[in-house]
Amino acid sequence: MRHVAVVDLGYGDAGKGTVVDWLCATRPVHTVVRFNGGAQAAHNVVLRDGRHHTFAQFGAGTFHPGVRTHLSRHVVVDPLALAAEADHLATVGVPDALDRLTIDRDALLATPYHRAANRAREIARGADRHGSCGLGVGETVAYGLAHPADAPRVGDCRRPALLRRRLTALRDRLTAELGPLDAPPIEDCLPAFTGFAGRVAIVDESWLVGALHAGTCVFEGAQGVLLDEWHGFHPYTTWSTTTFANVDSLLAEAGRPGDVTRIGVLRVVTTRHGPGPLVTEDPALPFADPHNPTNPWQGRFRFGHFDAVAHRYALAAAGGVDGLALTHLDLAGPDLRICRRYDTTDRLTPGPPGDLDRQAALTARLLRSRPVYDDPPADWAEAVRTELDTPVVLTSHGPTADDKKTIGPLLAPPALVRSA
């Protein structure tokens, strides 16, 4: 089977983790490759026996024995958060997660100094917060762009003297800009980072080339296209490319361009965690999400009716998909409607990457827009297929792999395809 890439066509939280888990449960998967984001990802997987884990840096296929995780160079790696995640996985029956992990040596390293600076900036915004997760991922990327020669990277953890110099420069620059940071001394950080380097496999780009030739890989995205650093609604975005662009570059570098099935994930309920446009938001919707509570950094978890206008935009920004995975169908009912158009338009057009002024103007336009609703469709999968002009190939009526159903052959488990 070709490799598979899973991307969220909303604001995140659409169910990428449960789709990746289902893929790993229904076919042989060699490696789940994380291709953007960092420790702020929150991909919830629930097993039929009730075990649950929120995957942040480990791939959401880790519950399945033998499935590896590879953190590509596009991931911001937080060793301290990674260790805590591995500890929780051990409590739910996965003691070998770190043994099945590889990390690209060129990935940026998130540190307590990045996290402290991120939180200081967000607090200073007051009522104009952007909705950061407060984990320093964006701060790490920003520093890497501003100081590429000095930015700490995963491979530096094997070179303590170099890492100390880079951490010192990082701390000093951020302190000069923001004042004293709520972060531990460098000498307290170094043992954790060097210990991390001795525990995990830090590799170069050739490792992924080998994995892509060894078996099926599932590329697992973080966040959603509507939060993309270039195509999201600025400034309520992430410092990360959430489209398929990173997948395409990794495959091309491995000599396998285009060797991937592209899956876009959507909820029947359009949601957003934190501030920013959500045109179809409706506080009267009787929903709650136990895995996405209100928190002091992102704010509250918001619910809206299905926003076909926004999802058409995301689909265009992502360059299209081969099929859609439609999740949370157990929430579809008489209260949930579909928005095919706004009061001003029925279509939003993506612009060229890098034009943040254009994206900010689009944000202002969306904040003034009002939804126009149609009645709930009798068949949600067919309605979504029609509105997005893309086949729905997987539906999900609950959190476990058993709650998934394929439509057509694209994602049918290999045994079913052979028997047909």
Secondary structure, 3 states (H helix, E strand, C coil): CCEEEEEECCCCCCCHHHHHHHHHHHCCCCEEEECCCCCCCCEEEECCCCCEEEECCCCCCCCCCCCEEEECCCCCECHHHHHHHHHHHHHCCCCCCHHHEEEECCCEECCHHHHHHHHHHHHHCHHHCCCCCCCCHHHHHHHHHHCCCCCCEHHHHHCHHHHHHHHHHHHHHHHHHHCCCCCCCHHHHHHHHHHHHHHCEEECCHHHHHHHHHCCEEEECCCCHHHCCCCCCCCCCCCCCCCCHHHHHHHHHCCCCCCEEEEEEEECCEEEECCCCCCCECCCCCCCCCCCCCECCCECEEEECEEHHHHHHHHHHHCCCCEEEEECHHHCCCCCCEEEEECCCCCCCCCCCCCHHHHHHHHHHHHHCCEEEECCCCCHHHHHHHHHCCCEEEEECCCCHHHEEECCCCCCCHHHHHHC
